[in-house]
Amino acid sequence: MVLRSSSPKWPAVPDYFHDWALVDVETSGLRPGRDRVLSLAVLTLDAHGNRTGEFSTLLNPGCDPGPVHIHGLTSARLADAPTFEEIAPQVGALLSGRVLVAHNAQFDYDFLAHEFARVRSWVPVSRRLCTLALNRLVGPATPDLRLGTLAVHYGVPQEKAHDARDDVRVLSGILRGSLGAAEQLGLSLPLLECPPRQDYRPYIPKTPCPYRNPGRLEPGAELVQGMKVAITGETRVSREQLVARSVAAGLNMMTSVSGRTSVVVTNDPGAASGKLLRAATEGVPLVDEPTYVRLLGSVRPGLAKGVVRPRRAAPVPADAPASPPVRSAPAPAASVPAQQTAAPALPAAGRSLAGRRVLVLGGTHPQAAEARARAVALGASAAVNLSASVSDVVVLPGGEADRRMGRVAALDLRVHDAAWLLAPATAETPAPAPGGAGDRPDAAEVLVRGAVTDLPFTGTAWTVAATWRQQTACDVDVVAFAVDAREQVPGDEDFVFYGAPEHPDGTLHLATDGPTEQAVTADLERLPLEIQRVVVAAAIDGAAAFADVGAIEVTATSGVGAAPVARATLDAATTERTMILAELYRRGEGWRLRAVGQGYDHGLADLARGYGVDIAE
């Protein structure tokens, strides 16, 4: 049976031809490692949009169902439902060999991954597509990108929100409309590789150490709570028991050795292990197991995190210019080139491009960066990809050969040369037809490099997302550091990256929604008082530099699918391999966002060490 709605018909682009498995889950909470799936619906479509299979069920999670006022699923209603183990084979057959599709797909995928892991299996999916990320690229003329809003936009009737079966039916119509819109813009689908992992295990987060690191263990001295301890080699007491006793005593157990490690425990100091070699290089003291066990009997109290140690120097003001510390002798920070300097602010009457979205095509990197800076100074926001929200296109030398120019002409967008940015005659420029590309003014506050904005209290976590151009060939990794007043992470768990995408307490989370989009979500109201800033950065993987990436657009939103409150487009120069994108920082009782855009020639490891993170070699 062919699904029908008032949205555009199924695209005919070969790159869009995939077998799809549309998924929606209702859950007992928001954390996949802790919470459970209560309701699941799967709808499968072939490459032409024909329905090939459908499955939905309630599930007995064996735990409290959580926010019943949202999903309506009580313990009594779920008592007779099957467990996930009972339906896993049927769900696996529907997912196998298909592209998983969901709205905010990482959420659904992570919950499924944990459910499959609990039954000693894995999600049989190699790629996924997030319709939220796809619509962020499309940029439809909607007030936000929530499921219900997009359903109205694409003409899909929604009968019962937060019902998995109805949500997946609505999702099928949104997918159809989104693919049609993406085809019109010539966008590549943001398909994300997620190969099945037979070794997948439920994530068990490290328990954060509640004490500050007091430094090295001195000869003849006692252990102090908060000391960073690494163990290497064979031990007489089981490693698990030794670690458990250490954690109970208030010590911070590490899996690597760095210059901030307090002591290394080993019964064979002559072994050539990586930890011992690093300890020798850094001058970290060694103790044998019997000595360490004896010291564990009388660990001195440490300074709890959140307690501010008196300082001689005056604290750095919250509004001081960002200056990330680099203390491990990395390559010198690259100076910010002239083209990155924000154009001077114009009076309100001179901000003639307010509400416009400008895409710059062609030119050298400095020329394109200068054009984007000028557009922003005139009140516009600078786009990095062609979308339905783009209102104007500036074509620099070579830009006429850009493959997107055909789409620009078909969309009847306003096209200008570089001179237009010197004196944009907006009054003489005809507006696009209602409902066409770029007809809805961009309401987000546009931040130039170094600018700040207050973040209102919303009761919802804030997300800082980074997006770069779809044609980017190299990999970009977004990371975050939660730092204290000394610009240091209180613990290694305060560094969130691809290998550890969530803080153990759930206050920080890294999401990858597509090949050219990653986001950091911070629950600012739950962050410990000692955390003064959340630094969001990006790093290039391999030998490439940010010149190979070009501009990165940063947006701030509060809530899944919400419209951006602020946006900034940041241009690195040529050789930088890491860049501070933005900072969330405390200001009085509230929080502010600063657009930074400061690049450095060194790699991610050196950047992380500068913030006090232990990096394994």
matplotlib code that plots the C-alpha trace (Angstrom):
import matplotlib.pyplot as plt

x = [0.0, 1.3, 1.3, -0.6, -0.7, -0.9, 2.9, 5.1, 5.4, 8.3, 11.5, 13.1, 16.7, 18.7, 20.8, 17.6, 16.6, 16.9, 14.8, 13.7, 12.8, 10.9, 11.1, 9.6, 10.0, 8.3, 10.6, 10.6, 13.1, 15.7, 18.9, 19.4, 21.8, 19.4, 15.8, 13.8, 11.6, 7.9, 6.4, 7.9, 6.6, 8.4, 7.2, 9.2, 9.1, 10.8, 12.8, 9.6, 7.8, 5.6, 4.8, 6.4, 5.9, 4.5, 4.9, 3.9, 3.7, 3.7, 6.6, 6.9, 10.1, 10.2, 10.7, 8.8, 7.3, 8.4, 6.4, 3.0, 1.5, 3.5, 3.1, 0.0, 1.7, 1.0, 2.5, -0.9, -1.3, 2.2, 1.9, 0.7, 2.9, 5.8, 9.4, 11.8, 13.6, 10.4, 10.0, 13.7, 13.8, 10.8, 12.2, 15.6, 14.1, 12.3, 15.5, 18.0, 19.4, 17.4, 18.2, 16.8, 14.8, 13.6, 13.0, 16.0, 17.4, 20.3, 17.8, 15.8, 18.9, 20.7, 17.6, 17.3, 21.1, 20.8, 17.7, 19.4, 22.5, 20.4, 19.4, 23.0, 22.5, 23.0, 21.0, 21.1, 21.4, 24.4, 23.1, 20.5, 18.8, 17.5, 14.5, 15.3, 18.8, 17.5, 15.0, 17.7, 19.5, 16.3, 15.3, 11.5, 9.4, 8.2, 8.5, 10.3, 11.2, 9.2, 7.4, 3.9, 5.0, 6.6, 3.5, 1.4, 4.0, 4.1, 0.3, 0.3, -2.6, -1.4, -4.0, -2.3, 1.1, 3.5, 1.9, 4.6, 2.2, 0.8, 4.1, 5.8, 2.8, 3.3, 7.0, 6.4, 4.7, 7.4, 10.0, 8.2, 7.9, 11.5, 13.0, 11.0, 12.3, 15.9, 15.7, 14.5, 17.6, 20.0, 21.0, 22.9, 21.0, 22.7, 23.0, 25.2, 27.2, 26.4, 27.7, 26.4, 28.7, 28.8, 30.8, 28.3, 27.7, 25.4, 27.2, 28.2, 29.5, 32.4, 31.4, 32.8, 35.3, 33.8, 37.2, 39.7, 43.1, 45.6, 48.6, 51.4, 51.9, 55.1, 57.5, 56.4, 53.2, 49.6, 47.1, 44.6, 41.1, 40.9, 44.4, 44.5, 45.7, 46.6, 47.2, 49.3, 50.3, 49.3, 47.9, 47.6, 44.2, 41.8, 41.9, 38.2, 38.4, 41.4, 39.6, 36.4, 38.3, 40.1, 36.9, 35.2, 38.2, 37.6, 40.4, 40.1, 40.9, 42.3, 42.9, 45.8, 48.8, 49.6, 51.4, 48.5, 48.5, 49.3, 50.7, 51.0, 50.6, 52.8, 54.4, 56.9, 58.4, 60.8, 58.1, 57.9, 54.2, 52.8, 51.7, 55.2, 56.9, 54.7, 55.1, 58.9, 58.6, 56.3, 58.1, 55.0, 55.9, 55.5, 54.4, 54.0, 50.7, 51.4, 52.4, 49.3, 47.0, 48.6, 48.1, 44.4, 43.8, 44.3, 43.4, 43.3, 40.2, 40.3, 38.8, 35.3, 34.5, 32.4, 34.4, 36.5, 40.1, 41.4, 43.4, 45.9, 45.2, 42.0, 39.5, 39.0, 35.9, 33.1, 33.1, 36.9, 38.0, 38.3, 41.8, 41.9, 45.0, 47.6, 50.1, 51.6, 53.9, 51.7, 52.3, 51.8, 48.3, 47.7, 47.0, 43.5, 43.8, 42.3, 39.4, 38.2, 37.9, 34.3, 33.2, 32.4, 28.8, 26.5, 23.7, 20.2, 19.2, 22.2, 21.5, 19.7, 19.9, 18.3, 16.4, 18.1, 20.1, 23.1, 25.0, 28.4, 29.7, 33.2, 36.2, 39.2, 38.8, 39.8, 37.4, 34.5, 35.2, 35.3, 32.0, 30.3, 31.6, 30.2, 26.8, 26.6, 27.6, 24.7, 22.3, 22.1, 23.0, 25.6, 24.6, 27.1, 24.7, 21.9, 18.6, 15.0, 15.8, 18.5, 17.2, 20.3, 23.3, 26.6, 28.7, 32.4, 34.9, 34.6, 31.3, 29.4, 30.8, 29.4, 27.1, 24.5, 24.0, 21.5, 19.4, 19.7, 18.3, 15.5, 14.5, 14.6, 16.8, 18.3, 21.8, 24.4, 28.1, 30.5, 29.8, 26.3, 27.6, 29.1, 25.8, 22.9, 20.0, 17.3, 14.5, 15.2, 15.4, 12.1, 11.0, 10.5, 7.1, 5.2, 6.0, 9.2, 12.8, 13.9, 10.5, 10.5, 12.8, 15.4, 14.4, 17.6, 20.0, 23.1, 26.3, 29.6, 32.8, 33.3, 29.7, 27.6, 23.9, 21.9, 20.3, 16.8, 15.8, 13.5, 13.5, 15.0, 18.7, 20.5, 22.1, 25.0, 25.1, 27.8, 27.2, 29.6, 29.3, 28.1, 31.0, 33.6, 35.9, 37.7, 36.2, 35.4, 34.9, 33.0, 33.9, 33.1, 35.0, 33.1, 35.7, 36.0, 37.3, 40.8, 39.8, 40.4, 38.1, 37.5, 37.7, 38.3, 34.6, 34.0, 35.5, 32.8, 33.9, 33.2, 34.7, 32.8, 29.7, 27.9, 28.9, 28.1, 25.5, 23.8, 24.4, 26.5, 25.8, 27.3, 25.1, 26.0, 23.0, 24.7, 28.1, 28.4, 26.5, 27.3, 25.8, 26.6, 23.6, 24.1, 21.6, 22.8, 20.6, 22.0, 25.7, 27.7, 28.3, 32.1, 31.5, 31.9, 32.0, 31.2, 33.7, 32.5, 35.3, 35.9, 39.0, 40.0, 40.8, 44.0, 46.3, 43.7, 43.0, 40.0, 40.9, 39.6, 36.3, 35.5, 32.9, 31.2, 27.7, 26.9, 23.4, 21.9, 18.5, 16.5, 14.6, 14.5, 13.4, 13.2, 14.0, 17.5, 17.7, 21.1, 23.5, 27.0, 29.1, 32.8, 35.7, 39.0, 42.1, 44.2, 46.3, 44.3, 43.4, 41.4, 39.0, 37.0, 33.5, 31.5, 31.3, 28.4, 29.3, 27.8, 26.9, 25.4, 22.4, 22.1, 24.1, 25.4, 26.6, 29.7, 30.6, 34.4, 35.9, 39.5, 41.7, 44.9, 47.5, 47.8, 45.6, 42.8, 45.2, 47.1, 43.9, 42.5, 45.7, 45.5, 42.2, 43.7, 42.4, 44.5, 45.2, 46.2, 49.1]
y = [0.0, 3.4, 6.0, 9.2, 12.7, 16.2, 16.6, 16.3, 13.0, 10.7, 12.1, 10.5, 11.1, 7.8, 8.9, 9.1, 5.5, 3.4, 0.9, 2.7, 1.7, 4.5, 4.2, 6.0, 5.1, 6.3, 6.0, 6.1, 9.0, 10.7, 8.7, 5.5, 3.9, 4.2, 4.5, 2.0, 1.8, 1.6, 1.7, 1.0, 1.4, 0.5, 1.2, 0.0, 1.6, 0.6, 3.0, 4.3, 5.0, 1.9, 0.4, -3.0, -3.7, -2.3, -3.3, -1.6, -2.7, -1.6, -3.0, -4.0, -2.4, -3.9, -0.4, 2.7, 4.1, 7.7, 10.8, 9.3, 12.8, 12.9, 9.4, 8.1, 4.7, 3.5, 0.5, -1.2, -0.6, -2.1, -5.0, -7.5, -6.2, -8.3, -7.6, -6.3, -9.7, -11.3, -8.9, -8.3, -10.9, -9.4, -5.8, -6.9, -8.4, -5.1, -3.0, -5.3, -3.9, -0.6, 3.0, 3.8, 7.0, 9.0, 12.5, 13.2, 9.9, 9.6, 9.4, 6.5, 4.7, 4.9, 3.5, 0.7, 0.0, -0.4, -2.6, -4.9, -4.9, -6.1, -9.2, -9.8, -8.5, -5.3, -3.0, -4.5, -1.0, 0.4, 3.9, 6.3, 9.5, 12.1, 14.0, 16.8, 17.2, 16.9, 19.8, 21.9, 21.6, 22.2, 25.3, 25.2, 28.3, 27.1, 28.6, 25.6, 22.0, 20.0, 16.9, 18.5, 21.7, 19.8, 17.7, 20.8, 22.2, 19.0, 18.5, 15.3, 15.0, 14.3, 12.4, 11.6, 13.1, 11.0, 7.8, 5.8, 4.3, 7.6, 9.4, 6.9, 7.3, 11.1, 10.6, 8.8, 11.9, 14.2, 12.0, 12.2, 16.0, 16.5, 14.4, 16.4, 19.7, 18.4, 17.3, 20.8, 22.3, 19.7, 18.6, 15.4, 13.4, 13.6, 9.9, 8.8, 5.6, 3.5, 0.0, -2.8, -3.7, -7.2, -5.9, -3.2, -3.1, -0.8, 2.3, 2.3, 5.7, 6.4, 7.7, 11.2, 11.8, 14.5, 15.9, 18.2, 16.8, 17.9, 17.0, 14.4, 11.9, 13.0, 10.5, 9.4, 11.3, 10.0, 9.7, 12.6, 12.3, 13.5, 12.1, 10.6, 7.0, 4.6, 0.9, -1.1, -4.8, -7.8, -7.3, -9.7, -8.3, -8.4, -5.2, -4.7, -4.9, -2.6, 0.0, -0.3, 0.3, 3.2, 4.9, 4.3, 6.1, 9.1, 8.6, 9.3, 6.1, 6.7, 4.5, 6.6, 8.5, 12.2, 15.0, 15.4, 11.8, 11.7, 8.1, 4.9, 1.5, -1.3, -4.5, -4.5, -1.0, -2.3, -3.4, -1.5, -0.7, 2.5, 3.8, 3.3, 4.9, 7.9, 8.0, 8.1, 11.0, 13.0, 12.2, 10.6, 8.6, 4.8, 2.7, -1.1, -2.7, -3.5, 0.1, 1.4, -1.0, 0.3, 3.9, 3.2, 2.6, 6.3, 8.6, 12.2, 14.3, 16.3, 19.5, 18.9, 20.1, 23.3, 24.6, 27.5, 27.5, 31.0, 32.5, 35.3, 36.6, 38.3, 36.1, 36.6, 38.6, 36.6, 39.0, 39.0, 37.9, 34.2, 32.9, 29.1, 27.9, 25.8, 24.5, 21.5, 23.3, 22.8, 24.6, 28.4, 29.6, 31.0, 34.7, 35.7, 37.1, 40.5, 38.9, 37.3, 40.6, 41.5, 44.4, 47.5, 47.7, 49.7, 51.9, 50.4, 52.4, 51.0, 47.3, 47.1, 43.2, 42.4, 39.2, 38.1, 34.8, 35.3, 32.4, 33.3, 31.2, 31.2, 33.4, 32.5, 31.7, 35.3, 36.8, 34.6, 35.3, 39.0, 38.9, 36.9, 39.3, 42.2, 40.6, 40.0, 43.6, 44.6, 42.5, 39.3, 35.8, 34.0, 30.5, 27.7, 25.5, 26.3, 26.0, 27.2, 29.9, 31.5, 34.8, 36.2, 34.7, 36.6, 35.2, 35.9, 35.0, 31.3, 31.1, 31.0, 27.5, 26.2, 23.2, 24.9, 27.8, 25.8, 25.3, 29.0, 30.0, 27.4, 28.8, 32.4, 33.6, 37.1, 36.9, 39.7, 40.3, 41.4, 45.1, 44.7, 44.2, 47.6, 49.3, 46.8, 48.4, 46.3, 48.6, 48.0, 44.3, 42.4, 40.1, 36.4, 35.0, 34.1, 30.6, 30.6, 30.2, 32.9, 34.6, 34.2, 36.6, 34.9, 35.8, 34.5, 37.0, 37.2, 37.3, 38.5, 37.0, 37.9, 39.0, 37.7, 37.3, 36.4, 33.0, 33.2, 30.6, 28.1, 25.1, 23.1, 22.3, 24.5, 23.0, 24.6, 23.0, 23.3, 22.8, 23.0, 22.8, 19.5, 19.2, 19.0, 16.0, 15.8, 14.8, 17.4, 16.5, 18.7, 18.5, 20.3, 21.2, 22.1, 24.2, 25.9, 29.4, 28.3, 27.3, 23.7, 20.6, 19.4, 15.8, 14.0, 13.2, 17.0, 16.5, 15.3, 14.0, 11.2, 8.5, 9.7, 11.5, 12.0, 13.3, 10.7, 12.9, 13.7, 17.4, 17.4, 15.4, 15.2, 14.3, 13.5, 14.2, 14.0, 13.9, 17.7, 18.5, 17.9, 19.4, 19.8, 19.9, 21.4, 21.3, 24.6, 24.7, 21.3, 22.0, 22.2, 25.7, 25.2, 25.0, 28.5, 27.8, 25.2, 25.6, 24.1, 23.4, 21.7, 19.7, 18.4, 14.8, 14.0, 16.4, 18.7, 22.2, 24.5, 26.0, 22.7, 23.1, 26.8, 28.6, 26.8, 28.0, 27.8, 28.0, 28.0, 26.4, 25.4, 22.2, 19.6, 21.1, 24.6, 27.6, 29.0, 31.9, 33.0, 32.1, 32.9, 32.0, 31.6, 31.6, 30.1, 31.1, 28.5, 26.3, 25.9, 22.3, 23.2, 26.1, 27.3, 27.8, 29.2, 29.4, 29.2, 31.0, 32.2, 35.8, 36.6, 34.2, 33.4, 32.2, 33.9, 32.7, 34.0, 33.4, 32.9, 31.6, 31.4, 28.9, 27.1, 25.2, 22.3, 19.2, 18.1, 16.4, 19.6, 21.6, 19.1, 19.1, 22.8, 22.4, 19.8, 16.6, 13.4, 12.2, 8.6, 8.3]
z = [0.0, -0.9, 1.8, 0.7, 2.1, 0.8, 1.0, -2.1, -3.8, -3.3, -4.8, -7.9, -6.9, -6.9, -3.9, -1.9, -2.8, 0.4, 2.3, 5.4, 9.0, 10.7, 14.5, 17.5, 21.2, 24.3, 27.3, 31.1, 31.1, 28.9, 29.6, 27.6, 30.0, 32.9, 31.5, 29.5, 26.4, 27.3, 23.8, 20.4, 16.8, 13.6, 10.0, 7.0, 3.6, 0.3, -1.8, -3.5, -0.3, -0.3, 3.1, 3.5, 7.2, 10.5, 14.1, 17.4, 21.0, 24.6, 26.7, 30.3, 31.4, 34.8, 36.4, 37.2, 33.9, 34.7, 33.5, 33.1, 32.5, 29.2, 27.7, 29.7, 30.2, 33.8, 35.5, 35.4, 31.7, 31.0, 33.4, 30.7, 27.9, 26.5, 27.5, 25.0, 25.0, 23.7, 20.7, 19.9, 17.1, 15.3, 15.7, 14.5, 11.4, 10.6, 11.1, 9.4, 6.2, 6.4, 7.2, 10.6, 10.5, 13.6, 14.7, 17.0, 15.8, 18.3, 21.1, 19.6, 18.4, 21.8, 23.6, 21.1, 21.4, 25.1, 24.9, 22.4, 24.6, 27.6, 25.6, 24.4, 20.9, 18.9, 16.6, 13.1, 11.5, 9.6, 8.9, 10.3, 9.2, 11.6, 10.2, 12.7, 11.3, 7.7, 8.4, 10.0, 6.6, 4.6, 6.8, 6.1, 6.9, 10.3, 13.7, 15.0, 13.9, 16.4, 15.1, 15.4, 13.7, 10.8, 10.5, 9.9, 7.4, 5.3, 5.5, 7.7, 10.2, 13.8, 15.9, 19.2, 20.2, 22.3, 21.0, 19.2, 16.6, 15.6, 15.8, 13.4, 11.0, 11.2, 10.7, 7.4, 6.0, 7.3, 5.7, 2.4, 2.6, 3.8, 1.0, -1.5, 0.0, 0.1, -3.5, -4.5, -2.8, -4.1, -0.5, 0.3, 2.9, 6.3, 6.6, 9.6, 9.6, 12.7, 11.9, 14.1, 17.0, 18.4, 21.4, 22.4, 26.1, 28.1, 29.1, 32.7, 33.6, 35.8, 39.2, 39.4, 42.3, 44.6, 45.6, 44.0, 43.0, 45.7, 43.6, 43.8, 46.6, 48.4, 49.9, 53.3, 53.1, 53.3, 50.5, 50.2, 48.9, 45.2, 44.3, 40.8, 41.0, 38.2, 38.5, 36.1, 35.9, 38.0, 41.5, 44.4, 45.3, 42.4, 40.3, 40.7, 44.5, 44.7, 42.6, 44.6, 47.9, 46.4, 45.1, 48.5, 50.1, 47.9, 45.4, 41.7, 39.8, 36.3, 33.3, 32.0, 33.3, 32.7, 34.4, 36.8, 38.0, 41.8, 42.0, 40.0, 41.8, 40.4, 41.6, 38.7, 38.3, 35.7, 33.3, 30.0, 30.2, 28.6, 32.0, 33.6, 30.6, 30.9, 34.7, 34.2, 31.7, 33.9, 37.2, 38.7, 41.9, 42.1, 45.0, 45.3, 46.1, 49.8, 50.5, 48.6, 50.6, 53.8, 52.8, 51.9, 55.6, 56.5, 53.6, 54.6, 53.9, 50.7, 49.5, 48.1, 44.6, 44.8, 47.7, 46.5, 47.6, 48.6, 45.8, 45.8, 42.3, 41.5, 39.6, 35.9, 35.2, 33.5, 30.6, 30.1, 26.6, 26.2, 26.6, 26.8, 28.7, 27.0, 29.5, 27.8, 25.4, 22.3, 19.1, 19.4, 18.9, 15.5, 15.4, 14.3, 10.8, 9.8, 7.9, 11.1, 13.0, 13.4, 11.2, 13.1, 14.5, 12.4, 13.8, 13.7, 10.7, 8.8, 9.5, 6.2, 6.0, 9.3, 9.2, 5.9, 5.4, 3.1, 1.4, 0.0, -2.9, -4.4, -3.6, -1.6, 2.1, 3.2, 0.6, 1.6, 5.3, 4.7, 2.8, 5.5, 8.2, 6.2, 5.8, 9.5, 10.2, 8.1, 10.3, 8.2, 9.3, 7.2, 6.0, 5.3, 3.2, 0.7, 2.5, 2.2, 4.7, 2.5, 1.1, -0.8, -2.5, -2.9, -5.8, -5.5, -8.3, -9.1, -7.4, -10.7, -11.2, -7.9, -8.4, -6.3, -8.7, -10.7, -7.6, -6.7, -10.1, -9.9, -6.5, -7.9, -5.1, -5.1, -6.5, -6.0, -6.4, -3.7, -4.3, -3.1, 0.5, 0.4, -0.4, -0.4, -2.1, -0.4, -1.2, -4.9, -4.5, -5.2, -2.5, -3.3, -3.7, -0.5, 0.6, -1.4, -0.2, 2.1, 2.7, 6.5, 8.3, 10.5, 14.1, 15.8, 17.3, 15.1, 17.1, 15.7, 16.9, 20.6, 21.1, 24.0, 24.7, 27.8, 27.9, 29.5, 32.1, 30.2, 32.5, 29.6, 28.7, 26.2, 23.1, 21.2, 17.7, 15.1, 11.3, 8.4, 4.7, 3.3, 0.8, 3.6, 3.1, 6.5, 9.8, 12.5, 16.1, 18.5, 22.2, 25.4, 28.6, 31.9, 33.7, 37.1, 37.9, 37.2, 33.7, 34.6, 34.5, 38.0, 36.7, 33.4, 33.3, 32.7, 29.2, 26.8, 23.4, 20.9, 23.2, 26.3, 24.9, 28.2, 31.7, 34.3, 35.9, 32.6, 32.7, 29.5, 26.4, 22.9, 20.0, 16.4, 14.1, 10.8, 9.0, 9.2, 12.4, 16.1, 19.2, 22.9, 25.3, 28.8, 31.6, 33.0, 36.1, 37.2, 36.7, 40.0, 41.3, 40.8, 37.0, 35.7, 31.9, 29.4, 26.5, 23.2, 20.7, 17.4, 16.2, 12.8, 12.6, 10.7, 8.9, 7.5, 8.9, 9.2, 5.8, 4.4, 6.4, 5.9, 8.0, 10.9, 11.9, 15.6, 16.9, 20.5, 21.1, 24.2, 23.7, 21.0, 17.7, 19.1, 16.9, 17.4, 19.9, 18.6, 15.8, 14.8, 11.7, 12.5, 10.0, 11.1, 9.1, 7.3, 9.5, 12.7, 13.7, 16.8, 17.5, 20.4, 19.0, 21.9, 25.7, 28.1, 31.2, 34.5, 34.8, 38.3, 38.8, 35.1, 32.0, 28.9, 25.5, 23.9, 20.2, 20.3, 17.0, 18.2, 16.3, 17.3, 15.4, 17.9, 18.1, 20.4, 22.9, 23.6, 23.8, 26.3, 28.4, 28.6, 30.4, 32.7, 31.1, 31.4, 27.9, 27.3, 24.8]

ax = plt.figure().add_subplot(projection="3d")
ax.plot(x, y, z, "-o")
ax.set_aspect("equal")
plt.show()
